[in-house]
Amino acid sequence: MNAKAICYFFGKTNILVIFFSLFNILYCFYFDYGSYVYYYLPCLTISLLFFFLTKKINFDKSKFGIYELIIFALFGWFILPLLLSTPFYLGGYEDFLKSYYEAISGFTSFGATIFSENLSSFDTPILLWRSSTQVIGSIFYILTIILVLGNKEINIFPLKFITKKKESISFFINFDLIFNNIIYAFSITFLITLFFLNFTDLRMLDKFHLTFTIISTGGFVNKEILFSDFDKIVISILLIFSSLNIFLILGLLKISNIYTFVEDRFYLFFLGIFLLLAILLNQNLELNDVWIQFISAVSNSGINFTNNNHYSHFTFILITLSFFGGCLLSTSSGFKLARVLILFNKVYYELLKLLSPSVVINSSIFKSKEKIKINDFYSSALLLVFFLILFLLYSAVLSFEELSFKNSFITSILLIFNTLPSSMYFEEGINFANFSNFTIAVSILMLIISKLTPLSILALIRYKFIN
């Protein structure tokens, strides 16, 4: 294992932790929260040391293969949240396990809090840190999708159907370029989101927190906020934008032209069909409520922006939308529309061959010149099986908690797809603070596994057996 190379690139990603640590420290000084600075100093110090110590590491590029790529991804998903948990622990908000869970919940954009106290009673620096963890996790998620899971040796994330340039992406050559482009995309999206939220009636601090949540399609909310109909429209449009390809804004501004955006048009068409179906089946509901819950579900945010209104007959549609999630290069989770189309295309092709063996069909998606190969089908089908296994395992764990079978069932589905189990899906949201330490520990593991590890396992299986 090329440990030096892994440490070198992981050190570069620590710049995200350094930036947000400094941001929170400056916030504490400016708004007279000086005592809170000590919560963030260890996180900043460790990140700075690791960043500078690994910056000048020399390593053998020829010994950086698939195992190093996967270990790099897993290293980030376990270690970065560990760093991000230190302010929660040092601040005395929770013990180590629960602090780590809170960081993981933000890093994976899940959003279910473990804090037993009312969040509105917390001071603003720690709430700002909670929101920051979502953005750090989202940036790292996009980075690992492109450079690890989209790597030619792994190639289990079907980015080839939305990529213009057909040459393979090299981890070494493209790391800085991809990382910088992701930062540009998030920065521009942040400014656009904050600009449009300024037209709402929310407080400035709430706008700031909500901006972090929207651009990461996360589930963190700091308190109950009453949203007007206009607020709901603005937030829903911004969530749709965040569910599209993160590089769409760079394409529109002619900054980067790596990806096609046909998938985004397919995705918007898919949303339109589902929304029309939802309206026809729920004609007695407020259109704004249907619209915002619909968008919150499909973006895998899960936040109930309808002032805690719950429509039980609408739940199945919302869960289905959470299953699909956003576009391939969005911060949302889910199985993805692209994989559904790959499975459908293969099944349709096989059925059509039975009826007409000589038939020729377009075995591709999103108008791409790349053809769907048997490996694409196997990867998508196997990932679906993995999600089913994770769902059954976590449902079994939740059966030991004081939850009904229905609530355990729904909570398990939502957690697997990193969607907040809010009052949008239940009469009341699920309170993770009431869970046992064992269930919390399993929840941490499931959040990490559901976000990335099944894909990494698939990569190893593909590399060993399906090449």
Residue pairs with C-beta under 8 A, 6 or more apart in sequence:
1 67
1 68
1 71
2 59
2 60
2 63
2 64
2 68
4 57
4 58
4 59
4 60
5 57
5 59
5 60
5 61
5 63
5 64
5 68
6 68
6 71
6 72
6 75
7 50
7 54
7 57
8 54
8 55
8 57
8 59
9 72
9 171
9 175
10 50
10 54
10 72
10 75
10 76
10 79
11 50
11 51
11 53
11 54
11 55
11 57
12 51
12 54
12 175
12 176
12 179
13 76
13 80
13 140
13 143
13 179
14 47
14 48
14 50
14 51
15 51
16 136
16 139
16 140
17 43
17 44
17 47
17 80
17 83
17 84
17 136
18 44
18 47
18 48
18 51
20 129
20 132
20 135
20 136
21 40
21 43
21 44
21 47
22 44
23 132
24 40
24 87
24 125
24 128
24 129
24 132
25 37
25 40
25 41
25 44
27 33
27 124
27 125
27 128
28 34
28 36
28 37
28 40
28 125
29 37
31 124
31 125
33 123
33 124
33 125
36 91
36 123
36 125
36 126
38 90
39 86
39 87
39 90
39 91
39 125
39 126
40 86
40 87
40 129
42 86
42 90
43 83
43 84
43 86
43 87
46 83
47 83
61 172
64 171
64 172
65 153
66 151
66 153
66 154
66 459
66 460
66 463
69 147
69 148
69 151
69 153
69 154
69 171
69 459
70 148
70 154
70 456
70 459
70 460
72 144
72 148
73 144
73 148
73 149
73 452
73 456
74 452
74 453
74 456
76 140
76 144
77 107
77 140
77 448
77 451
77 452
77 453
78 448
80 107
80 136
80 137
80 140
81 100
81 103
81 104
81 107
81 133
81 137
82 100
82 103
84 103
84 106
84 107
84 129
84 133
84 136
85 96
85 99
85 100
85 102
85 103
85 104
86 99
87 126
87 129
88 94
88 98
88 99
88 102
88 103
88 126
88 129
89 95
89 96
89 99
91 126
93 99
93 102
93 115
93 122
93 126
94 102
94 114
94 115
97 437
97 440
97 441
97 444
98 114
98 440
100 444
101 114
101 432
101 440
101 443
101 444
102 113
102 114
102 115
102 130
103 133
104 110
104 444
104 447
104 448
105 111
105 112
105 113
105 114
105 219
105 220
105 447
106 130
106 131
106 132
106 133
106 134
106 137
106 218
106 220
107 133
107 134
107 136
107 137
107 140
108 137
108 333
108 418
108 447
108 448
108 450
108 451
109 134
109 137
109 138
109 141
109 216
109 217
109 218
109 219
109 300
109 301
109 331
109 332
109 333
109 418
110 218
110 219
110 415
110 418
110 419
110 420
110 447
111 134
111 213
111 218
111 219
111 220
111 221
111 301
111 302
111 303
111 420
112 219
112 415
112 420
112 421
112 429
112 430
112 432
113 119
113 130
113 220
113 432
113 433
114 432
114 433
114 440
115 122
115 433
116 433
118 223
119 127
119 221
119 222
119 223
120 222
120 223
120 224
122 222
124 205
127 209
127 222
128 208
128 209
130 220
130 222
131 208
131 209
131 212
131 213
131 220
131 222
132 212
134 212
134 213
134 216
134 218
134 220
135 186
135 212
135 215
135 216
137 216
138 186
138 215
138 216
138 217
138 218
138 331
139 182
139 183
139 186
141 331
141 451
141 452
142 182
142 246
142 329
142 331
143 178
143 179
143 182
144 452
145 157
145 159
145 328
145 329
146 159
146 169
146 178
146 329
147 169
147 171
147 174
147 175
147 178
148 154
148 171
149 156
149 157
149 455
149 456
149 459
150 157
150 159
150 169
151 168
151 169
151 171
152 168
152 169
153 463
154 459
154 462
154 463
155 375
155 462
156 379
156 383
156 455
156 458
156 459
156 462
157 328
157 455
158 328
158 338
158 339
158 342
158 365
158 376
158 379
158 380
159 328
159 329
160 166
160 368
160 370
161 263
161 338
161 364
161 365
161 366
161 368
161 370
162 245
162 259
162 260
162 261
162 262
162 263
162 328
162 329
162 338
162 366
162 368
163 258
163 259
163 260
164 257
164 258
164 259
164 260
165 258
166 370
169 178
181 247
181 250
181 255
181 256
181 258
182 246
184 250
184 255
184 256
185 246
185 247
185 249
185 250
186 215
186 246
188 249
188 250
188 253
189 215
189 241
189 242
189 246
189 249
190 211
190 212
190 215
192 241
192 249
193 211
193 214
193 215
193 238
193 241
193 242
194 207
194 208
194 211
196 234
196 237
196 238
197 207
197 210
197 211
197 234
197 235
197 238
198 207
199 230
199 234
200 207
200 228
200 230
200 231
200 234
200 235
201 228
201 230
201 231
202 210
202 225
202 231
206 222
206 225
209 220
209 221
209 222
210 221
210 235
212 218
212 220
213 219
213 220
213 221
213 301
213 303
214 235
214 238
214 239
214 242
214 301
215 242
215 331
216 242
216 331
217 239
217 242
217 243
217 299
217 300
217 301
217 326
217 330
217 331
217 332
218 301
218 331
219 301
219 302
219 303
219 419
219 420
219 422
221 303
224 307
224 308
226 307
227 235
227 292
227 305
227 306
227 307
229 288
231 305
232 288
232 289
232 291
232 292
232 305
232 306
233 288
233 291
235 292
235 305
236 291
236 292
236 295
236 296
236 305
239 295
239 296
239 299
239 301
240 268
240 271
240 295
240 299
242 299
242 326
242 330
242 331
242 332
243 267
243 295
243 298
243 299
243 325
243 326
243 327
243 330
243 332
244 261
244 264
244 267
244 268
244 326
244 327
244 330
245 251
245 259
245 261
245 263
245 264
245 327
245 328
245 329
245 330
246 329
246 330
246 331
247 256
247 258
247 259
247 329
248 261
248 264
250 256
251 257
251 259
251 261
259 329
260 366
260 367
260 368
262 366
262 367
262 368
263 327
263 328
263 337
263 338
263 366
264 327
266 337
266 366
267 326
267 327
267 337
270 324
270 337
271 294
271 295
271 298
274 294
274 298
274 317
274 321
275 290
275 291
275 294
277 317
278 290
278 294
278 314
278 317
279 287
279 290
281 313
281 314
281 317
282 290
282 311
282 313
282 314
285 311
285 314
286 306
288 306
289 306
289 309
289 311
290 314
292 305
292 306
293 304
293 305
293 306
293 311
293 314
293 318
293 424
294 317
294 318
294 321
296 302
296 303
296 304
296 305
296 424
297 317
297 318
297 319
297 321
297 322
297 419
297 424
298 321
298 322
298 324
298 325
298 326
298 332
299 325
299 326
299 332
300 322
300 325
300 326
300 332
300 333
300 334
300 417
300 418
300 419
301 332
301 419
301 420
302 322
302 414
302 419
302 420
302 421
302 422
302 424
302 425
303 420
303 422
303 424
304 310
304 422
304 423
304 424
304 429
306 424
308 423
309 423
310 423
310 424
310 425
310 426
310 427
315 410
315 425
318 424
318 425
319 410
319 413
319 414
319 425
322 334
322 413
322 414
322 417
322 419
323 334
323 335
323 413
323 417
324 334
324 335
324 336
324 337
324 340
325 332
325 333
325 334
325 335
325 336
325 337
325 417
326 332
326 334
326 336
327 336
327 337
328 336
328 338
333 417
333 418
333 419
333 450
333 451
334 417
335 383
335 384
335 387
335 417
338 365
338 366
339 380
339 383
339 384
341 365
342 365
342 372
342 376
342 377
342 380
343 377
343 380
343 381
343 384
345 363
345 364
345 365
345 372
346 372
346 377
348 361
349 361
349 363
352 359
352 361
353 359
363 371
363 372
364 370
364 371
364 372
365 372
375 462
375 466
378 462
378 466
379 458
379 462
379 466
382 458
382 461
383 454
383 455
383 458
386 454
386 457
386 458
387 416
387 450
387 454
390 416
390 446
390 449
390 450
390 454
391 412
391 413
391 416
393 446
394 412
394 415
394 416
394 442
394 443
394 446
395 408
395 409
395 412
397 438
397 439
397 442
398 408
398 411
398 412
398 439
399 405
399 408
400 436
400 438
400 439
401 408
401 434
401 435
401 436
401 439
402 434
403 411
403 430
407 426
407 430
410 421
410 425
410 426
411 421
411 430
414 420
414 421
414 425
415 421
415 443
415 446
415 447
415 450
416 446
416 450
417 450
418 447
418 450
418 451
420 429
421 429
421 430
422 429
423 429
432 440
432 443
435 443
